[in-house]
Structures are given as C-alpha cells and as structure tokens.
Amino acid sequence: MAKAVKLRVRLIAWTQKPQQTVAAAIRQCYSPVGADDLRKKISPQQQKRLIKMVIASGHTSTIEHASFTFAIEGISRSCSHQLVRHRIASYSQQSQRYVDLSREELRYIIPPEINKDQKLKKEFQEAMEKVEEEYRRLIKAGVKPEDARFVLPNACETKIVVTMNARALHNFFRLRCCQRAQWEIRNLAWQMLRLVRKVAPDLFANAGPSCMTEKICWEGKFSCGLWKKIKGAQLKKRQ
Ligand SMILES: Cc1cc2nc3c(=O)[nH]c(=O)nc-3n(C[C@H](O)[C@H](O)[C@H](O)COP(=O)(O)OP(=O)(O)OC[C@H]3O[C@@H](n4cnc5c(N)ncnc54)[C@H](O)[C@@H]3O)c2cc1C
C-alpha cells in the first residue's frame, strides 16, 4: 500500500580537512611557497580569519576547493526538480525508467498543509493509493516503468545524491534557506546547512538567507518581514 515518507538527509562524504584546504588555496594566491607547505603552517585561527575575509570580500573561487556529498531521501519529485536547477553541482537520481516502483509500496510526500487537515489528508492518501493501483495495473499489463511512470504524481518520493562545492552551497543556502523558497526545498536546505556546519563551521558560519548573512532582504514587496527582527537589517528591491 502507498506510504507517506519523510525527509532524510545525510552528509556522506566531504573534502578532507576542508577548511585547511581552502585556507591553503587562499594563501597560495599571495605566497611564493606551495600550498602543501602552507597548509601545515596555518593555525586554526588563521584559517578562520582567511575564510571570513574571502567570504566577506566575495572572492569566493577559493572556497570551491571544498566539496560536500549528500545522500537525500524522502523528497518529492517536485522538490528534486527545484534542486537540480542549481547547475553548479553533480547529481545522481533514482531513475523512474530503470526502477520498477511496483516492487515496493509507492512512497510519497504529504505537504504539511494537507497533513494537518484530517479530511484532506485522507483524500490525499486515497489519491495516492489510486495512483499506485494504476501504476501497478500498467506494469502488470506489460508497460515499461519508463511509460507507466507517466501516471505518477509530483508527490512521488525520489532519492538523490548531490555534490556541491562550498561556493555553490553558499548560493544554494542564500536562495533556498529564505522564507520565500518553497517549504520542502527550504527544509532540505536548512538540514544541509546544519550538516556542513558540523564539519566546516568557519566555511559556513555566514551562510543562509541574505537577511541573516548580508543583513539585506532583496525581496522587496514579497519580503516575509523576517529582516525586521534582525538587528541592522534592511529591505531592498533589486534594480
Ligand atoms: C524563491 C525562488 C523562486 C523561483 N521561481 C522560479 C520560477 O518561477 N521559474 C523558474 O524557472 N525558476 C525559478 N527559480 C529557480 C531560479 O531561477 C534558479 O534557476 C535556481 O534558484 C538556481 O539558482 P542559480 O542559477 O543561482 O544556481 P546555479 O545554477 O547553481 O548557478 C550558480 C551561479 O553560477 C552562475 N551561473 C550558472 N550558470 C550560468 C549561466 N548559464 N550563465 C551565467 N551565469 C551562470 C550564476 O552566477 C549563478 O547564480 C526560483 C528560485 C527561488 C529561490
């Protein structure tokens, strides 16, 4: 029977010593000595200072040397569609062509707005069960998964591996941790941010929506108003 599932994000790999690597790359730009020698001499305090400086100055090509790989499950196809719009990244997504989803229950995501209303939730679950039934019927009739999938909804769960470097992640967090981003990708972005902060706190100390990082909300009349609660923050409209 079709089954509702929840978001599960794991950080499964990342550049060894990501902050030391980035700090050595920053120092390399101004040093006659090679990065291998430089990295051994950089103290954690210097690392922190160098990283803070490049992020504040916007010279962030140096933070591209640190990459992070996430295993993501329990997101809808509608969320993954938004995620893969971020082009500066690598993706490997579960295929609806090669994976016959009728072998297990159809897994789907329920939006919180629907989940909190018992009547709507029941109707939604019934709709998913009907979809599952139709998908199975097509597969049983000999239709290939690549064609049977045409009856599947945006709510259908997907699994995806994502690798982004720290610069691409900063851009991703700026756009997707913002209240203006859709709830599902926003939840995903915040979980990813928490995970990378654990392994590279200095690199991501100032990552997140622009109201928190730059103290500027760029959303103009669409602003959620959160900037008002942030000391020194201001509202601006893109020209
Ligand atoms: C709130 C919100 C609403 C959205 N609504 C819509 C919508 O209605 N319709 C829609 O189609 N999309 C929408 N998007 C998606 C959005 O337009 C971007 O495609 C998505 O956020 C990826 O951002 P990005 O291009 O900065 O990221 P990436 O693709 O990772 O690119 C990172 C950066 O690299 C540079 N870059 C990448 N590729 C190029 C290139 N080809 N040329 C020049 N520079 C490049 C840019 O500086 C870019 O910011 C929305 C996004 C958000 C956050």
The ligand as an SDF file (V2000), in Angstrom:
LIG
                    3D

 53 58  0  0  0  0  0  0  0  0999 V2000
   12.1400   31.6800   -4.4210 C   0  0  0  0  0  0  0  0  0  0  0  0
   12.5050   31.1130   -5.7740 C   0  0  0  0  0  0  0  0  0  0  0  0
   11.5820   31.1180   -6.7920 C   0  0  0  0  0  0  0  0  0  0  0  0
   11.9020   30.5920   -8.0470 C   0  0  0  0  0  0  0  0  0  0  0  0
   10.9630   30.6160   -9.0350 N   0  0  0  0  0  0  0  0  0  0  0  0
   11.2680   30.1360  -10.2630 C   0  0  0  0  0  0  0  0  0  0  0  0
   10.3160   30.1460  -11.3190 C   0  0  0  0  0  0  0  0  0  0  0  0
    9.1810   30.5870  -11.1400 O   0  0  0  0  0  0  0  0  0  0  0  0
   10.6740   29.6510  -12.5220 N   0  0  0  0  0  0  0  0  0  0  0  0
   11.9400   29.1850  -12.7700 C   0  0  0  0  0  0  0  0  0  0  0  0
   12.2270   28.7680  -13.9020 O   0  0  0  0  0  0  0  0  0  0  0  0
   12.8600   29.1570  -11.7790 N   0  0  0  0  0  0  0  0  0  0  0  0
   12.5720   29.6210  -10.5550 C   0  0  0  0  0  0  0  0  0  0  0  0
   13.5100   29.5800   -9.5610 N   0  0  0  0  0  0  0  0  0  0  0  0
   14.8200   28.9770   -9.8470 C   0  0  0  0  0  0  0  0  0  0  0  0
   15.9080   30.0440  -10.0640 C   0  0  0  0  0  0  0  0  0  0  0  0
   15.5880   30.8890  -11.1380 O   0  0  0  0  0  0  0  0  0  0  0  0
   17.2820   29.3730  -10.3350 C   0  0  0  0  0  0  0  0  0  0  0  0
   17.2160   28.6100  -11.5190 O   0  0  0  0  0  0  0  0  0  0  0  0
   17.7090   28.4600   -9.2050 C   0  0  0  0  0  0  0  0  0  0  0  0
   17.4960   29.0530   -7.9610 O   0  0  0  0  0  0  0  0  0  0  0  0
   19.2010   28.1330   -9.3630 C   0  0  0  0  0  0  0  0  0  0  0  0
   19.9390   29.2590   -8.9800 O   0  0  0  0  0  0  0  0  0  0  0  0
   21.3190   29.6370   -9.6430 P   0  0  0  0  0  0  0  0  0  0  0  0
   21.2000   29.7820  -11.1190 O   0  0  0  0  0  0  0  0  0  0  0  0
   21.8570   30.8290   -8.8910 O   0  0  0  0  0  0  0  0  0  0  0  0
   22.2100   28.3530   -9.2590 O   0  0  0  0  0  0  0  0  0  0  0  0
   23.3090   27.5910  -10.1120 P   0  0  0  0  0  0  0  0  0  0  0  0
   22.7340   27.0540  -11.3550 O   0  0  0  0  0  0  0  0  0  0  0  0
   23.9620   26.6130   -9.1750 O   0  0  0  0  0  0  0  0  0  0  0  0
   24.3290   28.7020  -10.5240 O   0  0  0  0  0  0  0  0  0  0  0  0
   25.1630   29.3230   -9.5400 C   0  0  0  0  0  0  0  0  0  0  0  0
   25.6540   30.6340  -10.1000 C   0  0  0  0  0  0  0  0  0  0  0  0
   26.5070   30.3660  -11.2220 O   0  0  0  0  0  0  0  0  0  0  0  0
   26.2970   31.3540  -12.2200 C   0  0  0  0  0  0  0  0  0  0  0  0
   25.7880   30.6770  -13.4240 N   0  0  0  0  0  0  0  0  0  0  0  0
   25.3590   29.4010  -13.5390 C   0  0  0  0  0  0  0  0  0  0  0  0
   25.0190   29.1160  -14.8030 N   0  0  0  0  0  0  0  0  0  0  0  0
   25.2040   30.2530  -15.5050 C   0  0  0  0  0  0  0  0  0  0  0  0
   24.9920   30.6170  -16.8610 C   0  0  0  0  0  0  0  0  0  0  0  0
   24.4900   29.7660  -17.7490 N   0  0  0  0  0  0  0  0  0  0  0  0
   25.2900   31.8640  -17.2420 N   0  0  0  0  0  0  0  0  0  0  0  0
   25.7770   32.7600  -16.3640 C   0  0  0  0  0  0  0  0  0  0  0  0
   25.9810   32.5040  -15.0540 N   0  0  0  0  0  0  0  0  0  0  0  0
   25.7090   31.2570  -14.6290 C   0  0  0  0  0  0  0  0  0  0  0  0
   25.3020   32.3530  -11.6600 C   0  0  0  0  0  0  0  0  0  0  0  0
   26.0100   33.3810  -11.0270 O   0  0  0  0  0  0  0  0  0  0  0  0
   24.5400   31.5460  -10.6420 C   0  0  0  0  0  0  0  0  0  0  0  0
   23.9650   32.3190   -9.6040 O   0  0  0  0  0  0  0  0  0  0  0  0
   13.2080   30.0790   -8.3030 C   0  0  0  0  0  0  0  0  0  0  0  0
   14.1400   30.0890   -7.2530 C   0  0  0  0  0  0  0  0  0  0  0  0
   13.8080   30.5950   -5.9960 C   0  0  0  0  0  0  0  0  0  0  0  0
   14.8330   30.5720   -4.9000 C   0  0  0  0  0  0  0  0  0  0  0  0
  1  2  1  0
  2  3  1  0
  2 52  2  0
  3  4  2  0
  4  5  1  0
  4 50  1  0
  5  6  2  0
  6  7  1  0
  6 13  1  0
  7  8  2  0
  7  9  1  0
  9 10  1  0
 10 11  2  0
 10 12  1  0
 12 13  2  0
 13 14  1  0
 14 15  1  0
 14 50  1  0
 15 16  1  0
 16 17  1  0
 16 18  1  0
 18 19  1  0
 18 20  1  0
 20 21  1  0
 20 22  1  0
 22 23  1  0
 23 24  1  0
 24 25  2  0
 24 26  1  0
 24 27  1  0
 27 28  1  0
 28 29  2  0
 28 30  1  0
 28 31  1  0
 31 32  1  0
 32 33  1  0
 33 34  1  0
 33 48  1  0
 34 35  1  0
 35 36  1  0
 35 46  1  0
 36 37  1  0
 36 45  1  0
 37 38  2  0
 38 39  1  0
 39 40  1  0
 39 45  2  0
 40 41  1  0
 40 42  2  0
 42 43  1  0
 43 44  2  0
 44 45  1  0
 46 47  1  0
 46 48  1  0
 48 49  1  0
 50 51  2  0
 51 52  1  0
 52 53  1  0
M  END
$$$$
